[in-house]
Amino acid sequence: MLLTITTTHNPTTDLGYLLHKHPDRCQSFSLSFGQAHIFYPEVREDRCTAALLLDIDPVKLVRGRGTTLAEYVSDRPYVASSFFSVAIAQVFSTALAGRCKERPEIVQTPIPLVAKLSVLPCRGGEVFLRQLFEPLGYTVVAESHQLDEEFPDWGQSRYYTVKLQHTLPLTDLLSHLYVLIPVLDDEKHYWVNDEEVEKLLRHGEGWLTAHPARQEITRRYLKRQHRLTRSALAKLAEEDQPDPDSIQESHAEEEAEVEKPISLNQQRLNAVVAALKENSAKRVIDLGCGQGSLMRVLLQDSFFEQITGVDVSYRSLEVARERLDRLRLPRNQWNRMQLFQSALTYQDKRFVGYDAATAIEVIEHLDLPRLAAFERSLFEFAQPKIAIVTTPNIEYNIKFENLPAGKLRHKDHRFEWTRQEFQTWANSVVERFGYTVQFQSIGLEDPEVGSPTQMAVFNSDQ
């Protein structure tokens, strides 16, 4: 049972610091069901690989568990399972918890990682495997194995060699593996109780709430125990709706008040609509649609054939629906519109198939470590022909008389970029995902600090 984690991050020695395992040492750890061995098959300047080898003791598995044949004839010593999750939690406990005393600044830094599991049971097949990992931003390569190579007519087994590639913090990768390995196996080797609910919530923090398959993940992780599953889903729902929506609304109102004197919101909407028409984009998905400001404009213009709004906040979608209902459009016009809830950092098949995707004043609300997941979700997975992104220009903030010096325009903004920072980011997207980009200023342009809003229009080369 083997897991390898490879990085090309520079310096590659950071992997050893994050895992708290020195590349020059081979270490072994005793577990209740066998031995875990940590070693580094390769350590180079451009590449480093750490390996976790789990050696299961079959006698320990059987002892005290009865004398049925199933206890003796088992795949448990050979495949990744809940034993592997326990090994990760014990051997990589500090890395899993997101702590690194020697290099604290890199704990939450996204780095390129490739995890390979030698044999992973997938109850639900490759389709389910992809449903679990692709929404989290992973590139998944799965090699299926025959039941018996000497009898090909028996077909394929449920075992796969799996490679998962992503750029993310190591602690996130370990959390995903810890939860999802036993979910794929659909089995656990130990008794599941209320403590498992807390483990699931702890290791699923930051990603499980908005995962499209969270119900099935929760059900399988808790061994299909209805009481525990209901409890966990209820707590996840509370996390999803802690009523930051009312706080978010008040913050949005504050931002609107800052920008109101120059009618910036209307100028943004006009610029986005003009760019959509210029690029003949008739089917539009608005990512992070909020309360539907752009959708309201698009619905009143017969040029647009389909308008879809997406937001992670259910409350925002409710408000959007209420506001759009007030337009009193003919009934046949409503067929052009739909709203649904989803997280923009997860790959959702409902994002695919549009001429254009818009992200209006959205990216600055994302934590920087999550921005890479948004990029992949939009440019690699959804792949619209046109993508329009707007964001504040922090250089212009000094021009707002009602904005205190040094403050961002919105309390929920994680960052605000200068013009150079925004263009650097956009150009990096172009290099990685096969798009071209044009920049446009929105609002009155100051010769020293530029315009209040900056817009990038990405065009697919495909």
N, C-alpha and C positions, 0 to 999 in steps of 0.2 A: 504494500500500500504506500504509494509515493506521491508527494506533492513537491513540485519545484516552483520557485518564484524567481523570475529573472528581471533585471532592470538594466537599462542603458543610461540611466541618470548619471550625470557627472557632478561630483565624483561617485563612482560606483561603490566606494567603501561606505557610503551613507546607509546602504542596505544593512550592513552588519550592525551599525549603530541603532537603526530602527528596530531590528529584530533582537537586539541585545545578545547577539551570538557572534563571536569573533570568527572571521573567515579562516584563520590559521588553525582552528581547533575543531576536532570532531568530538561532539558531546553526546552523551546518552542519558536518558531520563527514565526512571522506573515509573510505570503506570499500573493501575490495578489489573489491567488486562494484557500487559506486555511491556515492551520497551519502545521508546521513541528516540531516534537518532537524528542529529542535526549535523550536516556537513555542507561544504561548498564545492560542487563539482568544477566550477570555473570562477576565477577571480582575475579579471583583466582590467585594463584602464578603460576600455569601452564597454565592458559587459561583466555582470556579476550574477551568479545563480546560487541561491540557497535551497537546500533540499531537506524535507522532513520525511523520514522513512519510518513507518510504523510497523513494528514486528509484533503481531498478535500471538499470544500464547493460547492455542486451542484448548488446552487442558483447563486453563482458568475460565474459559468461556462456558465449558460444560459443567464444571464443579458446582454442585448445589442447585442445578437447574433441571434435574430429572434425568431420565434415561431414554427419552424418545429418540428415534432415528434422526429427526430434524435437528436435534442439538449437536449431533456428531457430523452430519452431512450438511455443511453450511458454507456460504460464500463469505461469511463475516471476516475471516482472516485475510481476505484478498482484495476487498473493495473498499472504497471510501464510504464511510457511514458515520453514524453518530459517534463511533469511537474516534474518528478523525476530528470531529468538532471538539470533543473532550481534550484530545491531544493539543489542538490549537490553543484552547483556553488555558491549558496548564503550561505548555512549553513556550508559547508566545504571549503569555498573559500581559506583559508590559506593553508590547506592541499592539495587542488587541485593544487595550485600554487607552491607547493613544498617548503614551508617555515616553519621553526620551530625554533623560537628564543631560546627556552629552550633546545632543543636537535638538533642543526643543523647537528651534525655528523651522525644522523640516517635517515635524509630525503631521501638520495639516497641509503640507505642500504636495500638490499633485505631481507624481513622477511616473514615467512610463513603466508599466509592469506587465509581465506575462506569467500567468499561473497555469501550470499543467498538472492535471490529475491523471495518473496512469490508468486507473480503472474506476469509473464512476457509474453506479447503477442509476438508471433514469426510468422510473415508473411513470410513463406518459411519453417516453421517447424523446427524440431530438426536438420535436415541436415544443414540448413543455420545458425542456432545457433552455431553449431560446426565449421562451416567454418569461423565464425567471431572470436571465442575465442581460438580454439585449435592452430592456427598458432602463437598466442601470447604466447603459452606455458601453457595455462590453462588445468587442468583436469575438464571436464564438466560432471555434472550429471543433467539430465533433467527428470522431472516427468510430463508427459502429463495429461491433465484433459479432461474428457468426456464433451460433450455439455450438457448432462443432464443424471444424474445417473439413473433416472427412465426410461429413454428411450435409452438404450445402442445402439440400432440400428442406432441412429443418428450419432454415431461415435465420433471421438475425436475433441476437439476444437483446436484453435490455441494458447491456454494458457498453460503455463508451470510453474512449480516451479523449479527454477534453482539454482544449487550450483556450484560455480566457485572456484577452488583451485589452488594456485600458490605461488611461493616464489619470491617476487618482491617488489620494493619500493611502499609504500602506494599511493604516488602521481600518479604512473603509473596505479594502479588499478582504482583510481577515474577517471583518464583521459579516460581509456577504457570504463568504465561505462557511463560516460558523453556523449561520442560520440555514443556508440553502442546500448544503450537502445532505443533511438528514431529511429535508423536504423532498429532494429528488429521490432519495432512497425510500421515502414514505415509511420509515421505521425508526425506532429508537431502542437501544439496548437496555434502557433503565426506566424506572417508574416515572411517569410524568404527573406533576402536581402543580399547585399554585406557583411554586418557585419558577417553574418553566415559563409561566406567563411573564414574570418580571425579567427573566433572561431574554425572552423574545423582544420585549419592549426596549430593554437596554441596548441590545445589539442591533435592533432594527431602528434605533433612533436616527432621524434625519433622512431615512429613505423608505422605510416600510409603509408609512402612513399613506403616501401617494402612489405606491406601486400598483399597477393595474391588476396584479394577481395577489393582492394582499390577503384576500379571504382564503384562497386556496393555500397560500403559504402558511397562514395562521392555523388553518385546520390540520394540515399535515404535520406541522411542527409540534402541535399539541396532541398528536396521535388520535385525531378525530374525536376527542372528548368534547362533547357539546357544551358543557358548562364552562370549561376553560376557554374554549373557542369564543363563546359569546362574551365572556369577561374580557378577553384580549381585544376583540373587535370593538367593544364598547370603549375601552381605554384609548384605542387608536383613533376612534371617532372624536373623543374628547381632545386629543392632540391636534386633530385636523381642524377642530372648531373650538379653540380655547377662547373664542370671541376676540381674537385679535382683529377680526373684521371691523368691529366698531372703532377700534384704535386706528386701523388702517384708513378707514374713512376719514377720521379726523385729521390724520397726517396728510392725506391727499388733499383735503380742504385747505390745510395750511400751505401746501405747495402751490395749489391753484391761486391762493390769495397772494403769494409772493409774485407769481407770474401774471396776475390779472391786469396790472396797469399796461402791459404791452400786448394783451390779447394773444399770448404765446400759444395757448392750447389750440385756438382756432387756426393760427398760422401753421402749426404742426400738422393738423388734420388736412388742411388745404394742400400742403406740400406732399403729404403721403398719397392723397387721392390723385394729385397730378402725376406723380411718379408711377402709380399703378396704371393709369390710363396711357401714359406715354409708352409703357411697356406692354400694352394690350393684355393686362392681367384681369381676367373676368371672374376667375374663381379664386377667392381670397380667404385665407385663414389668419385670424388675428390672435397671436399667441400672447397671453397675458392681457386679455381684452378688458379686464377690470369691469367697470359698470357700463361698457358698451358705447363709448363716445364715438369711436371710429365706425363701429357697426351701424350706428344711427345714421351717419352720413352716407355710408355705402348703400344701405337699404333704400334710401330715398333717390338713388341714382339708378336708372334702369340699365345703365351700361354693365353693371355687375350682375353676373348670373348666379353665383353662389357665394354666400358670406357665412363663415363659421367663426364663432368665438370660443376661445379656450381660456380657462383660468383655474388656478389651484384652489381659489376661494369660492366655496359654494354660495356664501352670502353675496359676493360680488356678482355672481351669475344670476342670483335671484333679483338683485337690483337692476341688472342689465335687462332681464326679461320684462320687469315692470315698466322700465323706461321705454323699451322698444314697443311694448303693447300700446303705449300712448300715441304712437305714430298714426294709428287708425288706417293702416294701409289696406288695400283690397286683399281678400283672403288668399288669392292665388299668389300674391307677392310673398307671403310668409313661407312658401315652399322653398324660397331661396336661402332661408336662414336656419341655422342650428347653433345650439350652445351645448358644450359639455365640459365636464371637470377633468382636468389632468394636470400633472406636473410637467413643466417645460424641460426639466432636466432628465426626464425619462423618455425612452423611445416608445412612441405610441403609434400604432399603425393607422390610427385615424388622422394623423398629421399628413399622411402621404396623399398625393394626387392633386395638389393645388397649383395654379399658375404662380401664385405669390403667397408668401408668408410675411406678416408684419410683426414687429416687436417694438411697440411704441412706448418709450420710457420704461423699459422692462429690465434690461440687463443690469442696471445699477442697483436693482433690488436683490440680485443674486450674490451670495458669498463668492468671492473670487475663486476659491477651490472648486465651486460648482459650475463655474462658467464653462469649463472644458466639456462637461456633460451636456450643457445646453448647446454648445457648438456642434457636437456630434449628433445630437437629437435633430437639430435643424438642418445642418449642411450635409451631413453624411447619411442620415437615415431618411428624413422627410424629403430632402432634395427638391425644393421648389425651384421653378425656373428663375423666379425673382425673390429676393429676400430684402426687406427694408427694415433697418434698425435705426432708431433715434435714441439719443441720450443727452443729458445736460452737458454743457460746456462749463466746467468749474471755473475757468478763467473769467467768465462773464459775471460770476456771482457778486463781485464787488460793485456791479452796477445796480443791484437791487437795493433800494434804500431801506426796505423793511426786512432785510435779511441780515442778522447779526454777522459781523466779520468772523470768518473761519467756520461758519456753519454750512452744512449741506442743505439743499432745498427741501428735502423730505427726511423725516426722522428715521424712515426705514431704508434709506439709501445706504448700501454697503460701501459705495465708492462713487465718486464723480470724476470723470477724466478730463484732462486737457485735450486740446485738439490733436497734439502730437501723439498722446497716449491712445486716443481713439483710432487714429489712422494706423498706428503700429499694430494694434489689435486686429483691425480689419484686414490689413495686408497679410498678417499671419494666417488668417482664415483663408484668404485667397490662395496662399501657397499650399495649404494643406488639403483643401477641398475642391479645387478646380473651378473657382469662380473668378470673375473680374469685379472690380468695385469702383464706384464713383462717389465722391463726397459732395454734400450740398449743405450750405448754411441755411438755417431757418431763423427768421427774425432779423431785426435791424443789426447790421454788422458794424461793430466798433473797430476802428483801425488798429487798436492795440490789443484788445482781448477777444476779438472775434464776435460771433453771433451767440445768442443764448442757448440755442439747440443745434446739435450737429446730427447729420443724417448720412447714412451709408446705404447705397443701393447696390446690392450684389446681383450679378447676372451669371447664370450657370453657363459654363463653356460646353456643356453636353448638348 
